[in-house]
């Protein structure tokens, strides 16, 4: 496993992080989840990402229990705040009250007295940004939070910039990380947010690097495998995030065929390695429902391809170029001949 700095901070995180969005407290029972988490640590993963809203806190609880036997100083726990965790008007958002109540509950579920990385899960239009960021600063000063970051702010420019502007103006700790989607078939952050993060020294912790499994080619030919995300209550995210589309399925099929033709590694580790080629990416979040799946994904750290091979992969994703229409040469009309001048008759 390789390790990278989280942005400009001194925090070293594994280039692959283990996520818990649809697994812990959901599709995976607690015992199997614990096996995957502990195996991840054995393989060198030290960054574990979750959120209070994942299965209304159940994901944090499962992660916390699994980490109890591991040395706390060797683990980086990242969680998030904003989503609805309890009912009522105070059960969601980024108000000072909700943030303070949410961190206390997250710490209890995680079985720890501090969180290494506390992330704003999404913007809250009903709360002044200064209130939110002042609350986050207080959490850092209180010792309950080590670093702050944000997630899904890439879709809300220029708010991503305004956050840093407010933090810098007040001398507060600035965001060390941003968590956007990023994959071979979802490169929207390259238009603007990636460059912004590079300039500001914000580390990218990217999610859905396999496009929710689409890039593994499991949906080839329109198949919907039993147990895949498309068969769970999270299936709507596949369409909401425009991951499971005919175009993306076709791209995954072309990728699989290209890898097989050239004797290259499997699609999952290759797609992960492609994301990790970006120095701006501090870590890519992977999910796993089994130790075998985890180990295949972790092998991405060992993928080393030539520039020519990476070009093959990007060409496979892009697909065949449309045939270039040939332009017929215009037919020039024949110039009309000038009539011959009449001969002057000379009188004799």
Residue pairs with C-beta under 8 A, 6 or more apart in sequence:
1 14
1 15
1 16
1 43
1 44
1 45
1 298
1 301
2 14
2 15
2 301
3 12
3 13
3 14
3 15
3 46
4 12
4 13
4 15
4 203
4 281
4 282
4 283
5 11
5 12
5 13
5 203
5 282
6 12
6 13
6 117
6 147
6 176
6 177
6 203
6 205
6 282
6 283
7 176
7 177
7 197
7 201
7 202
7 203
7 282
8 176
8 201
8 202
8 203
9 147
9 176
9 203
11 76
11 116
11 117
11 146
11 147
11 176
12 46
13 46
13 47
13 76
13 203
13 205
13 282
13 283
14 44
14 45
14 46
14 47
14 283
15 276
15 281
15 282
15 283
15 284
15 301
16 45
16 272
16 276
16 283
16 284
16 285
16 286
16 297
16 298
16 300
16 301
17 45
17 47
17 48
17 49
17 78
17 205
17 283
17 284
17 285
17 286
18 36
18 37
18 40
18 45
18 47
18 48
18 49
18 285
18 286
18 287
18 288
18 294
19 49
19 50
19 207
19 285
19 286
19 287
20 33
20 48
20 49
20 50
20 54
20 59
20 62
20 63
20 287
21 51
21 54
21 59
21 207
21 234
21 287
22 229
22 232
22 234
22 287
23 33
23 36
23 59
23 287
23 288
23 289
24 30
24 33
24 50
24 54
24 55
24 58
24 59
24 62
24 63
25 33
25 54
25 55
25 57
25 58
25 59
25 61
25 62
26 54
26 55
26 58
26 59
26 232
26 234
27 227
27 232
27 289
28 36
28 289
30 62
30 65
32 289
32 290
33 62
33 63
33 66
34 62
34 65
34 66
35 291
36 288
36 289
36 290
36 291
36 294
37 48
37 63
37 66
37 67
38 66
38 69
38 70
39 291
39 294
39 295
40 48
40 288
40 294
40 298
41 70
41 74
41 75
43 294
43 295
43 298
44 298
45 298
46 74
46 75
46 76
47 76
47 78
47 205
47 283
48 63
48 67
48 75
48 76
48 77
48 78
49 78
49 79
49 179
49 205
49 207
49 285
50 59
50 60
50 63
50 77
50 78
50 79
50 80
50 110
51 59
51 60
51 79
51 80
51 81
51 83
51 119
51 121
52 60
52 79
52 80
52 81
52 83
52 85
52 102
52 105
52 106
52 109
53 80
53 82
53 83
53 84
53 85
53 121
54 60
56 85
56 86
57 85
57 105
57 106
57 109
60 79
60 106
60 109
60 110
61 109
61 110
63 77
63 110
64 109
64 110
64 111
64 112
65 111
67 75
67 77
67 110
67 111
67 112
68 111
72 112
75 116
76 116
76 117
77 110
77 112
77 115
77 116
77 117
78 115
78 116
78 117
78 118
78 119
78 149
78 205
79 106
79 110
79 115
79 117
79 118
79 119
80 118
80 119
80 120
80 121
80 151
81 94
81 98
81 99
81 102
81 103
81 106
81 118
81 119
81 120
81 121
82 92
82 93
82 94
82 120
82 121
82 122
82 124
83 92
83 121
83 122
84 91
84 92
85 91
85 92
85 102
85 105
90 97
90 98
90 101
91 98
92 98
93 124
93 126
93 127
94 120
94 123
94 124
94 127
94 131
94 132
94 135
95 124
95 127
95 131
95 132
95 135
96 131
96 132
96 134
96 135
99 132
99 135
99 136
99 139
100 135
100 139
103 115
103 118
103 139
103 144
103 145
106 115
107 113
107 114
107 115
107 144
113 144
114 143
114 144
114 145
114 146
115 144
115 145
115 146
116 146
116 147
117 145
117 146
117 147
117 148
117 149
117 176
117 177
118 136
118 139
118 145
118 147
118 148
118 149
119 148
119 149
119 150
119 151
119 177
119 179
120 132
120 136
120 148
120 149
120 150
120 151
120 153
121 151
121 152
122 151
122 152
122 153
123 152
123 153
123 156
123 159
124 132
129 159
129 162
129 163
129 166
130 166
133 163
133 166
133 167
133 170
133 172
134 170
134 172
136 145
136 148
136 172
136 173
137 148
137 167
137 170
137 172
137 173
139 145
139 148
140 146
140 147
140 148
140 173
147 173
147 176
147 177
148 173
148 174
148 175
148 176
149 175
149 176
149 177
149 178
149 179
149 202
149 205
150 160
150 163
150 175
150 177
150 178
150 179
151 178
151 179
151 180
152 179
152 180
153 159
153 160
153 163
153 178
153 180
154 160
154 178
154 180
154 188
154 189
154 192
154 193
157 192
157 193
157 196
160 178
160 193
160 196
161 196
163 175
164 174
164 175
164 200
166 172
167 173
167 174
167 175
168 174
174 200
175 202
176 202
176 203
177 202
177 203
177 204
177 205
177 282
178 193
178 197
178 202
178 203
178 204
178 205
179 204
179 205
179 206
179 207
179 285
180 189
180 193
180 204
180 206
180 207
181 188
181 189
181 206
181 207
181 208
181 241
182 189
182 204
182 206
182 207
182 208
182 209
182 275
182 281
182 284
183 206
183 208
183 209
183 210
183 211
183 215
183 271
183 275
184 211
184 215
184 251
184 255
184 271
184 274
184 275
184 313
184 314
184 317
185 211
185 214
185 215
185 243
185 248
185 251
185 252
185 317
186 208
186 211
186 241
186 242
186 243
189 204
194 204
194 278
194 280
196 202
197 203
197 204
197 280
198 280
203 280
203 281
203 282
203 283
204 278
204 280
204 281
204 282
205 281
205 282
205 283
205 284
205 285
206 275
206 281
206 283
206 284
206 285
207 285
208 241
208 243
208 285
209 271
209 272
209 275
209 284
209 285
209 286
210 216
210 268
210 271
210 272
210 286
211 243
211 248
211 252
212 229
212 237
212 238
212 241
212 243
212 244
213 219
213 228
213 229
214 238
214 243
214 244
214 248
214 249
214 252
215 252
215 255
215 267
215 268
215 271
216 252
216 266
216 267
216 268
216 271
217 252
217 253
217 255
217 256
217 267
218 225
218 228
219 225
219 228
219 230
219 244
219 249
219 252
220 249
220 252
220 253
220 256
221 253
222 249
224 230
224 231
225 231
227 289
229 235
229 237
229 238
230 238
230 244
237 243
238 244
242 248
250 319
251 316
251 317
251 318
251 319
252 267
254 316
254 317
254 319
255 267
255 270
255 271
255 313
255 316
255 317
256 267
257 316
258 264
258 312
258 313
258 315
258 316
259 265
259 266
259 267
259 270
259 313
262 309
262 312
264 270
264 305
264 309
264 313
265 299
265 303
266 296
268 296
268 297
268 300
269 296
269 297
269 299
269 300
269 302
269 303
270 300
270 303
270 305
270 313
272 284
272 286
272 297
272 300
272 303
273 300
273 301
273 303
273 305
274 310
274 313
275 281
275 284
276 284
276 300
276 301
277 310
284 300
286 294
286 297
286 298
288 294
288 297
305 313
